[in-house]
Amino acid sequence: MEFVDLKAQFRAYQTEIEASIKEVLAGSRFINGPQVEKLEKALAHFVGVSHAVACASGTDALQLSLLAHGVGPGDEVITTPFTFIATAETIALAGARPVFVDIEDKTYNLDPAGLKAVMNPAVKAIIAVDMFGHPAAWEELEAFAAEHDLVLIEDAAQSLGAIRGQRRCGAFGKLAATSFFPAKPLGCYGDGGMIFTDDQGLAEELSCLRNHGQRRRYYHEMIGCNSRLDTLQAAILLAKLPHFEAEIANRITVAGRYDQALAGSFLAPVVAEGCRSVYAQYSLRSPDRDRLLSGLQEAGIPTAVHYPVPLHLQPAFAGLGYKEGDFPVAELVSREIFSLPMHPFLTAAQQQQICKALLAQVG
Ligand SMILES: *Cc1c(COP(=O)(O)O)cnc(C)c1O
């Protein structure tokens, strides 16, 4: 059994994916080929924004977002301690200071109630994450960012296809970063990322920054970097995109089956009113997590822990001076959280096997 079954996905779309790859090989425009712009247009439309800028990874999408706003030494950026390292790593790499705010106990997203206490004139931006594919509290985050004149960045690496109210993830804040890492809800066959925004000037600057600061070849207007999305990866994503809505529907079905089978023994992941989650992970909690997971391992069920150590307690961020107890919700969730296999091709029979093995552990 696979935690995320990419082989089953490839078998399902093999003909289209291979045709799409062959087209790139025949055209041989491996960098900035026509498929890249086609994908940008298609995904901007999918998300509901006017501009999309493809780049080399989700991490780069965050990095470019900070770079475009001149975030650097002396600046502070508010974010969550319960996320993948990239969210805060890019802040530090830009030379700015990550300032953590604790999470909500139900959605595991940045709790807007904690923002006020950390505000000071050095704060330039907020990066909030749609954890596990569930949208953050964007109405409150947007109101706070507007009131304090902060750049609001959505880390939508796990949430492409999720919905909050009338809007889709990728459309919140001033700009949003997503990832096409293979195991993400919409994954390519290597690294890839994209930035979404409604700001045309910003989109132009971002597309310049990702390509060595040049609009015209060998005329460099600004200091940029090399962070382009490979044409091959764009072609693979174009072949997968027509299936994405059906995959999301399957993810929701899979989550519903888990919810039902495990009710009574585990609290199902919360989906807030008016939201659609894409279940980038199907995550549960148990104070007895480590024992449960070794039992599942013995039964041949793959599991994962996203994430075992909150960022403020990671050695890489020791220099920030945080200590145990600073973010009690993030710390508790990190101790209890675990994820079950989740992908659109998971069968009811496989889920029965998983749930039986899990329920056998709780007795
Ligand atoms: C995966 C992920 C990233 C980084 O994306 P890459 O494409 O792997 O660089 C950033 N933030 C979050 C929340 C992620 O899950």
The ligand as an SDF file (V2000), in Angstrom:
LIG
                    3D

 15 15  0  0  0  0  0  0  0  0999 V2000
    5.4130   21.6910    0.1810 C   0  0  0  0  0  0  0  0  0  0  0  0
    5.3050   22.9710    0.8960 C   0  0  0  0  0  0  0  0  0  0  0  0
    6.1070   24.0790    0.5740 C   0  0  0  0  0  0  0  0  0  0  0  0
    7.2780   24.0020   -0.3640 C   0  0  0  0  0  0  0  0  0  0  0  0
    7.0110   23.5360   -1.6470 O   0  0  0  0  0  0  0  0  0  0  0  0
    8.1900   22.8970   -2.5230 P   0  0  0  0  0  0  0  0  0  0  0  0
    7.5940   22.8510   -3.8910 O   0  0  0  0  0  0  0  0  0  0  0  0
    8.4880   21.5510   -1.9610 O   0  0  0  0  0  0  0  0  0  0  0  0
    9.3530   23.8090   -2.4590 O   0  0  0  0  0  0  0  0  0  0  0  0
    5.8670   25.2770    1.2230 C   0  0  0  0  0  0  0  0  0  0  0  0
    4.9110   25.3880    2.1450 N   0  0  0  0  0  0  0  0  0  0  0  0
    4.1310   24.3560    2.5050 C   0  0  0  0  0  0  0  0  0  0  0  0
    3.0690   24.5500    3.5310 C   0  0  0  0  0  0  0  0  0  0  0  0
    4.3070   23.0980    1.9060 C   0  0  0  0  0  0  0  0  0  0  0  0
    3.5310   22.0650    2.2770 O   0  0  0  0  0  0  0  0  0  0  0  0
  1  2  1  0
  2  3  1  0
  2 14  2  0
  3  4  1  0
  3 10  2  0
  4  5  1  0
  5  6  1  0
  6  7  2  0
  6  8  1  0
  6  9  1  0
 10 11  1  0
 11 12  2  0
 12 13  1  0
 12 14  1  0
 14 15  1  0
M  END
$$$$
